[in-house]
């Protein structure tokens, strides 16, 4: 069976941006990450255990570790690295979509964002 799962509104901060003030302080970021999973790989979908699904904590861990690894000039490269790490973290993941918002980047009523989708299909 194919399932879609993920994490919405994961808010954190990281060193992202190419403007001088963005290089000095952390930037607020909001992640929306969607995974498409084939959870019927071993035929044990009827078991109600964590081992038969995807542990959401992996998403937060990948985001936190990636942000801590270095400064990113643009959120597109950050999205690509996170998507690739998640896609490679579990053989049951068929597709990853990473959406990142930078709500404080521009004053006003809009939120700049980027979105990337990677697939093993």
DRENBA-424942 format. One record per residue: x, y, z of N, C-alpha, C in turn; residue in one letter. Coordinates in steps of 0.1 Angstrom, whole numbers, plus 5000, padded with zeros to 4 digits. Layout:
NODE   n.east   n.north   n.up   ca.east   ca.north   ca.up   c.east   c.north   c.up   code
NODE        X         Y      Z         X          Y       Z        X         Y      Z      a
...
//
This chain:
NODE   n.east   n.north   n.up   ca.east   ca.north   ca.up   c.east   c.north   c.up   code
NODE     5008      4988   5000      5000       5000    5000     5009      5012   5000      x
NODE     5004      5022   4993      5012       5035    4992     5005      5045   5001      x
NODE     5013      5050   5010      5009       5060    5020     5016      5073   5017      x
NODE     5010      5084   5021      5016       5097    5021     5016      5102   5036      x
NODE     5027      5106   5040      5029       5111    5054     5039      5122   5055      x
NODE     5041      5128   5066      5051       5138    5067     5050      5147   5079      x
NODE     5055      5159   5078      5055       5168    5089     5052      5182   5083      x
NODE     5043      5189   5090      5039       5203    5086     5043      5213   5096      x
NODE     5046      5224   5092      5049       5236    5101     5060      5233   5111      x
NODE     5070      5226   5106      5082       5223    5115     5090      5236   5115      x
NODE     5089      5244   5125      5095       5257    5126     5109      5256   5134      x
NODE     5119      5261   5128      5132       5261    5134     5140      5273   5128      x
NODE     5153      5274   5132      5162       5284    5127     5175      5278   5122      x
NODE     5180      5285   5113      5193       5281    5107     5200      5292   5100      x
NODE     5213      5290   5097      5221       5300    5090     5219      5298   5075      x
NODE     5209      5306   5070      5205       5306    5056     5204      5320   5051      x
NODE     5210      5322   5039      5208       5335    5033     5221      5341   5028      x
NODE     5220      5350   5018      5232       5355    5012     5234      5370   5015      x
NODE     5224      5376   5022      5226       5390    5026     5234      5391   5039      x
NODE     5241      5402   5040      5251       5404    5052     5244      5400   5065      x
NODE     5232      5406   5068      5226       5403    5081     5222      5388   5083      x
NODE     5219      5382   5071      5215       5367    5072     5227      5359   5075      x
NODE     5239      5364   5072      5251       5356    5075     5255      5357   5090      x
NODE     5250      5367   5096      5254       5370    5110     5244      5363   5120      x
NODE     5231      5362   5116      5222       5357    5126     5214      5345   5119      x
NODE     5208      5337   5128      5199       5326    5123     5186      5332   5117      x
NODE     5181      5325   5107      5169       5328    5100     5158      5319   5104      x
NODE     5146      5324   5106      5135       5315    5109     5130      5308   5097      x
NODE     5128      5295   5098      5124       5287    5086     5112      5278   5090      x
NODE     5103      5276   5081      5092       5267    5083     5092      5256   5072      x
NODE     5093      5244   5077      5094       5232    5068     5080      5225   5067      x
NODE     5077      5221   5055      5066       5212    5052     5071      5201   5044      x
NODE     5072      5189   5049      5079       5178    5043     5069      5166   5041      x
NODE     5068      5161   5029      5058       5151    5025     5066      5139   5020      x
NODE     5063      5127   5025      5070       5115    5021     5059      5105   5014      x
NODE     5062      5099   5003      5054       5089    4998     5061      5076   5000      x
NODE     5054      5067   5007      5060       5054    5012     5052      5042   5007      x
NODE     5060      5032   5004      5054       5018    5001     5056      5010   5014      x
NODE     5045      5010   5022      5046       5003    5034     5041      4988   5033      x
NODE     5039      4983   5021      5035       4969    5019     5047      4961   5015      x
NODE     5059      4965   5017      5071       4958    5013     5072      4944   5019      x
NODE     5069      4943   5031      5071       4930    5038     5058      4923   5041      x
NODE     5047      4928   5037      5034       4922    5039     5030      4922   5054      x
NODE     5036      4931   5062      5032       4931    5076     5025      4944   5080      x
NODE     5018      4950   5071      5011       4962    5073     5001      4961   5084      x
NODE     4995      4950   5086      4985       4948    5096     4990      4949   5110      x
NODE     5003      4948   5112      5009       4950    5126     5009      4964   5130      x
NODE     5004      4967   5141      5003       4981    5147     5016      4984   5154      x
NODE     5027      4985   5147      5040       4988    5154     5047      4999   5146      x
NODE     5056      5006   5153      5064       5017    5147     5073      5011   5136      x
NODE     5077      4999   5137      5086       4993    5127     5079      4992   5114      x
NODE     5066      4991   5113      5059       4990    5101     5053      5003   5095      x
NODE     5059      5014   5100      5056       5027    5094     5069      5035   5094      x
NODE     5067      5048   5093      5079       5057    5092     5079      5065   5105      x
NODE     5091      5066   5111      5092       5073    5124     5094      5088   5120      x
NODE     5084      5096   5124      5085       5111    5121     5097      5118   5126      x
NODE     5102      5112   5137      5114       5119    5143     5126      5119   5134      x
NODE     5126      5110   5124      5137       5110    5114     5137      5124   5106      x
NODE     5125      5128   5103      5124       5141    5096     5130      5152   5103      x
NODE     5127      5154   5116      5132       5165    5124     5147      5163   5126      x
NODE     5152      5151   5128      5166       5148    5129     5174      5153   5117      x
NODE     5169      5149   5105      5175       5152    5092     5176      5167   5091      x
NODE     5165      5174   5093      5164       5189    5092     5174      5195   5102      x
NODE     5174      5191   5115      5183       5197    5125     5198      5195   5121      x
NODE     5201      5182   5118      5215       5179    5114     5220      5187   5102      x
NODE     5211      5188   5092      5215       5195    5080     5217      5210   5082      x
NODE     5208      5216   5090      5210       5230    5093     5222      5232   5102      x
NODE     5226      5223   5110      5238       5225    5119     5251      5223   5111      x
NODE     5250      5217   5100      5262       5213    5092     5270      5224   5086      x
NODE     5262      5235   5082      5269       5246    5076     5260      5258   5073      x
NODE     5265      5268   5068      5257       5280    5063     5252      5277   5049      x
NODE     5239      5280   5046      5234       5278    5032     5231      5292   5027      x
NODE     5236      5294   5015      5233       5307    5008     5219      5308   5004      x
NODE     5213      5297   4999      5199       5297    4994     5192      5285   4999      x
NODE     5179      5287   5001      5171       5276    5006     5169      5265   4996      x
NODE     5171      5267   4983      5170       5257    4973     5180      5246   4976      x
NODE     5193      5250   4979      5203       5240    4982     5200      5232   4995      x
NODE     5195      5239   5005      5191       5233    5017     5180      5223   5015      x
NODE     5170      5226   5006      5159       5217    5003     5164      5205   4996      x
NODE     5173      5207   4987      5179       5195    4979     5186      5185   4988      x
NODE     5194      5190   4997      5202       5182    5006     5192      5174   5015      x
NODE     5183      5181   5021      5173       5174    5030     5165      5164   5022      x
NODE     5160      5167   5011      5153       5157    5003     5161      5145   4999      x
NODE     5174      5147   4996      5182       5136    4992     5185      5127   5004      x
NODE     5188      5133   5016      5190       5126    5028     5178      5117   5032      x
NODE     5166      5123   5031      5154       5116    5035     5151      5105   5025      x
NODE     5153      5107   5012      5150       5097    5002     5159      5085   5004      x
NODE     5172      5088   5009      5181       5077    5011     5181      5071   5025      x
NODE     5172      5076   5033      5172       5071    5047     5164      5058   5049      x
NODE     5155      5055   5040      5146       5043    5041     5142      5038   5027      x
NODE     5144      5026   5025      5141       5020    5012     5127      5021   5008      x
NODE     5118      5022   5018      5104       5023    5015     5099      5036   5010      x
NODE     5108      5046   5011      5104       5060    5006     5105      5060   4991      x
NODE     5094      5063   4984      5094       5064    4970     5096      5079   4965      x
NODE     5091      5088   4973      5092       5102    4969     5092      5111   4981      x
NODE     5100      5122   4980      5101       5132    4990     5098      5146   4985      x
NODE     5090      5154   4992      5087       5168    4988     5091      5176   5000      x
NODE     5100      5186   4997      5104       5195    5008     5100      5209   5004      x
NODE     5093      5215   5013      5088       5229    5011     5094      5237   5022      x
NODE     5101      5248   5019      5107       5256    5030     5102      5271   5028      x
NODE     5097      5276   5039      5093       5290    5039     5103      5298   5047      x
NODE     5106      5310   5043      5114       5320    5050     5106      5332   5053      x
NODE     5097      5331   5064      5087       5341    5066     5092      5355   5069      x
NODE     5104      5356   5074      5109       5370    5078     5118      5376   5067      x
NODE     5120      5369   5056      5129       5374    5046     5126      5387   5040      x
NODE     5113      5390   5038      5108       5402    5032     5096      5407   5040      x
NODE     5097      5420   5044      5086       5425    5052     5074      5427   5044      x
NODE     5063      5424   5049      5050       5425    5041     5042      5413   5044      x
NODE     5032      5411   5035      5022       5401    5037     5025      5388   5030      x
NODE     5037      5386   5025      5039       5373    5018     5051      5366   5024      x
NODE     5052      5353   5021      5063       5344    5026     5070      5338   5014      x
NODE     5083      5342   5012      5090       5335    5002     5092      5320   5005      x
NODE     5092      5312   4995      5093       5297    4997     5099      5291   4985      x
NODE     5104      5278   4987      5108       5270    4976     5103      5256   4979      x
NODE     5102      5248   4968      5098       5234    4970     5105      5225   4960      x
NODE     5109      5214   4965      5116       5204    4956     5110      5190   4958      x
NODE     5109      5183   4948      5104       5169    4949     5115      5160   4942      x
NODE     5119      5150   4950      5128       5139    4945     5121      5126   4945      x
NODE     5124      5117   4936      5117       5104    4935     5127      5093   4932      x
NODE     5124      5081   4937      5131       5069    4934     5123      5061   4923      x
NODE     5112      5067   4919      5103       5060    4909     5109      5061   4895      x
//
